Structures are given as C-alpha cells and as structure tokens.
Amino acid sequence: MKIKLGDYFIETDERQYKVKKYIGKDKDDKDLYKTLSYCTTLTGALKFIPEQVIRENEDINIIKDKLSQIEQEMKILEELKKLVDENYDSEDCGLTEEYSSGNENDIFNDGERFGASWLAYRVGEIIGMELEEPKEQKYSWE
C-alpha cells in the first residue's frame, strides 16, 4: 500500500509504516524518496507528517498550504475508513447463490451485500486497515 499526502508517502509492509518524502529523480528518471520515519501504526505515521512539515519549513504560508493539503487528504482517508466500517462484513463475502435459494425475492439484496462487502474489503486493504479475512464461498457440492 502507498498513500500520498502532499509531498509525503506512507508505505506499509507486514511490520511497519514508512513515511517517505519525494526528493526528485535519478539519472535513469526513476523517482527517489527519502525515508523519514518508521512507525508501528498508521495513526503514528499520519501524526508524523504534519510535524515534519513544520520542522522542514520556515515560511508560514508554505506550512499553511501544505498542512491544508494534508488535512484534505486525511479527511478523504477518514471517509474511506468510515465506508469500510459501514460496509464490510466478512460473512457477506461468503454469500453464494445457494444462500438465496428458496428466497429469490431477496437475491438482489444478497448480491448487493456481497458486492459492497468485497469492495469495502479491497478499499480497506489499499488504505492499510487490519480487517478480518473474508469468509470463503461454500457450495453444497464441495
């Protein structure tokens, strides 16, 4: 996962969140980044960035502009987290057409729950949320 906040990026692996800053391109035109911090939580990484903006800049207008941009992008992240929290249900990811068998009037609702839950799971993965694994679809013939 890679989240962009202003000039900064948060990358994650299975152990940590790395806060990086874009510093330009190398001779082969590849992007270069400087790692500024290693954090154990996404919240820690998100708190680090505004503090770093203040440390790196002396011009109050630059600080204000960068913090405003970061604040807007953090609001988007919060909205995405809310969407995931409201729509992800690991059980719904395991719904099958057999689940709706005999209750055909409800099949569209079941399909909507299945699709919304899988989409929310994927969004949660992209933004680095820790979610319960989706349930596997099970059929009677398996």
C-alpha positions in Angstrom: 0.0 0.0 0.0 1.2 3.5 -0.7 -0.7 6.6 0.5 0.2 10.0 -0.8 -0.2 13.0 1.5 1.2 16.2 -0.1 4.9 15.7 -0.7 4.9 12.6 1.6 4.1 9.0 1.1 3.2 6.3 3.6 4.2 2.8 2.5 3.5 -0.3 4.5 4.7 -3.8 4.8 3.7 -6.6 7.2 5.6 -4.9 10.1 5.6 -1.1 9.8 4.5 2.1 8.1 7.3 4.0 6.4 7.0 7.8 5.9 8.9 8.9 2.8 9.3 12.1 1.0 9.8 12.6 -2.7 13.2 14.1 -3.4 13.5 14.1 -7.2 14.6 11.7 -10.0 17.8 9.8 -10.5 19.8 9.7 -13.7 17.5 7.0 -15.1 14.5 9.2 -14.5 13.3 7.0 -11.6 11.6 8.6 -8.6 13.7 9.0 -5.5 12.4 9.0 -1.9 14.0 9.7 1.4 12.7 7.6 4.3 11.9 9.9 7.2 10.3 7.7 9.8 9.4 4.1 10.6 6.1 3.9 12.5 4.3 0.9 14.0 0.8 2.3 13.3 -0.9 4.2 10.5 -2.0 6.8 13.1 1.6 7.3 14.1 2.6 7.8 10.5 -0.3 10.3 9.9 0.7 12.3 13.0 4.4 12.4 12.0 3.7 14.1 8.6 2.3 17.5 9.9 5.0 17.7 12.5 7.6 17.1 9.8 6.1 19.8 7.6 6.6 22.3 10.4 10.2 21.1 11.0 11.1 21.5 7.4 9.7 24.9 6.6 10.2 28.4 8.0 7.7 30.2 5.7 4.3 30.2 7.5 2.4 30.4 4.1 4.2 27.2 2.9 3.4 25.5 6.2 -0.2 26.6 6.0 -0.6 25.4 2.4 1.0 22.0 3.0 -1.0 21.4 6.2 -4.2 22.3 4.4 -3.4 19.9 1.6 -2.6 17.1 4.1 -5.7 17.8 6.1 -7.9 17.4 3.0 -6.2 14.2 2.1 -6.6 12.9 5.6 -10.3 13.7 5.5 -10.6 11.5 2.4 -8.8 8.7 4.3 -11.2 9.0 7.2 -14.2 8.9 4.8 -12.8 5.7 3.2 -12.3 4.1 6.7 -15.9 5.0 7.5 -17.1 3.5 4.2 -15.2 0.3 5.0 -16.5 0.2 8.6 -20.1 0.6 7.4 -20.0 -1.9 4.5 -17.5 -4.7 5.3 -18.9 -7.9 6.7 -16.7 -10.9 6.4 -19.8 -13.2 6.4 -21.3 -11.3 3.4 -18.2 -12.0 1.4 -19.1 -15.7 1.6 -22.6 -15.4 0.2 -23.5 -17.6 -2.8 -26.5 -18.1 -5.0 -27.2 -21.1 -2.9 -27.6 -18.8 0.2 -30.5 -17.1 -1.6 -32.0 -20.4 -2.9 -35.7 -20.6 -1.9 -35.7 -16.9 -1.1 -35.4 -15.5 -4.6 -37.2 -12.2 -3.6 -34.1 -11.4 -1.6 -31.4 -12.4 -4.2 -30.7 -8.8 -5.3 -30.2 -7.7 -1.7 -27.8 -10.6 -1.1 -25.9 -9.8 -4.2 -25.6 -6.1 -3.2 -24.4 -7.1 0.3 -21.8 -9.5 -1.3 -20.5 -6.8 -3.8 -20.5 -3.9 -1.3 -18.6 -6.0 1.3 -15.9 -7.2 -1.2 -15.4 -3.6 -2.4 -15.1 -2.4 1.2 -12.6 -5.1 1.9 -10.5 -4.2 -1.1 -10.6 -0.4 -0.1 -9.6 -1.4 3.4 -6.6 -3.3 2.2 -5.5 -0.5 0.0 -5.6 2.1 2.8 -3.9 -0.4 5.2 -6.7 -1.3 7.6 -6.5 -4.5 9.5 -9.6 -6.5 8.7 -10.9 -9.9 9.4 -10.3 -12.2 6.4 -13.4 -12.6 4.2 -15.3 -15.9 4.6 -14.8 -18.4 1.7 -17.7 -19.1 -0.5 -19.0 -22.6 0.2 -21.2 -24.7 -2.0 -23.1 -27.9 -1.1 -21.2 -30.0 -3.6 -17.8 -29.1 -2.2 
